């Protein structure tokens, strides 16, 4: 049960961080390329690298 809570907390933290990185201009560019996110890909990759396989 504790592991589930930890995972849920981590997901909430990552989602909050992604919300902070939201950029309307990036969303506009990404939508033109068929993506539905508003985070600059360099910042998104940096976050993924930091999280690794978590």
Rosetta constraint file for C-alpha pairs under 8 A:
AtomPair CA 1 CA 5 HARMONIC 6.56 0.50
AtomPair CA 2 CA 6 HARMONIC 6.21 0.50
AtomPair CA 3 CA 7 HARMONIC 6.11 0.50
AtomPair CA 4 CA 8 HARMONIC 6.07 0.50
AtomPair CA 5 CA 9 HARMONIC 6.06 0.50
AtomPair CA 6 CA 10 HARMONIC 6.18 0.50
AtomPair CA 7 CA 11 HARMONIC 6.15 0.50
AtomPair CA 8 CA 12 HARMONIC 6.15 0.50
AtomPair CA 9 CA 13 HARMONIC 6.18 0.50
AtomPair CA 10 CA 14 HARMONIC 6.15 0.50
AtomPair CA 11 CA 15 HARMONIC 6.05 0.50
AtomPair CA 12 CA 16 HARMONIC 6.11 0.50
AtomPair CA 13 CA 17 HARMONIC 6.19 0.50
AtomPair CA 14 CA 18 HARMONIC 6.14 0.50
AtomPair CA 15 CA 19 HARMONIC 6.14 0.50
AtomPair CA 16 CA 20 HARMONIC 6.33 0.50
AtomPair CA 17 CA 21 HARMONIC 6.43 0.50
AtomPair CA 18 CA 22 HARMONIC 6.35 0.50
AtomPair CA 18 CA 39 HARMONIC 7.17 0.50
AtomPair CA 18 CA 44 HARMONIC 8.00 0.50
AtomPair CA 21 CA 38 HARMONIC 7.90 0.50
AtomPair CA 21 CA 39 HARMONIC 5.74 0.50
AtomPair CA 21 CA 40 HARMONIC 7.68 0.50
AtomPair CA 21 CA 43 HARMONIC 7.69 0.50
AtomPair CA 22 CA 26 HARMONIC 7.79 0.50
AtomPair CA 22 CA 27 HARMONIC 7.79 0.50
AtomPair CA 22 CA 38 HARMONIC 5.11 0.50
AtomPair CA 22 CA 39 HARMONIC 5.01 0.50
AtomPair CA 22 CA 40 HARMONIC 7.88 0.50
AtomPair CA 23 CA 27 HARMONIC 6.26 0.50
AtomPair CA 23 CA 38 HARMONIC 5.37 0.50
AtomPair CA 23 CA 39 HARMONIC 5.84 0.50
AtomPair CA 23 CA 40 HARMONIC 7.24 0.50
AtomPair CA 24 CA 28 HARMONIC 6.24 0.50
AtomPair CA 24 CA 38 HARMONIC 6.13 0.50
AtomPair CA 25 CA 29 HARMONIC 6.38 0.50
AtomPair CA 25 CA 38 HARMONIC 7.54 0.50
AtomPair CA 26 CA 30 HARMONIC 5.97 0.50
AtomPair CA 26 CA 37 HARMONIC 7.99 0.50
AtomPair CA 26 CA 38 HARMONIC 5.13 0.50
AtomPair CA 26 CA 39 HARMONIC 5.87 0.50
AtomPair CA 26 CA 40 HARMONIC 5.52 0.50
AtomPair CA 27 CA 31 HARMONIC 5.95 0.50
AtomPair CA 27 CA 36 HARMONIC 7.08 0.50
AtomPair CA 27 CA 37 HARMONIC 5.67 0.50
AtomPair CA 27 CA 38 HARMONIC 3.59 0.50
AtomPair CA 27 CA 39 HARMONIC 6.61 0.50
AtomPair CA 28 CA 32 HARMONIC 6.56 0.50
AtomPair CA 28 CA 38 HARMONIC 7.40 0.50
AtomPair CA 29 CA 33 HARMONIC 6.78 0.50
AtomPair CA 30 CA 34 HARMONIC 6.37 0.50
AtomPair CA 30 CA 35 HARMONIC 5.03 0.50
AtomPair CA 30 CA 36 HARMONIC 6.61 0.50
AtomPair CA 30 CA 37 HARMONIC 6.66 0.50
AtomPair CA 30 CA 38 HARMONIC 6.89 0.50
AtomPair CA 31 CA 35 HARMONIC 5.00 0.50
AtomPair CA 31 CA 36 HARMONIC 5.70 0.50
AtomPair CA 31 CA 37 HARMONIC 7.53 0.50
AtomPair CA 39 CA 43 HARMONIC 6.93 0.50
AtomPair CA 39 CA 44 HARMONIC 6.28 0.50
AtomPair CA 40 CA 44 HARMONIC 6.18 0.50
AtomPair CA 41 CA 45 HARMONIC 5.94 0.50
AtomPair CA 42 CA 46 HARMONIC 6.19 0.50
AtomPair CA 43 CA 47 HARMONIC 6.25 0.50
AtomPair CA 44 CA 48 HARMONIC 6.26 0.50
AtomPair CA 45 CA 49 HARMONIC 6.03 0.50
AtomPair CA 46 CA 50 HARMONIC 6.19 0.50
AtomPair CA 47 CA 51 HARMONIC 6.22 0.50
AtomPair CA 48 CA 52 HARMONIC 5.87 0.50
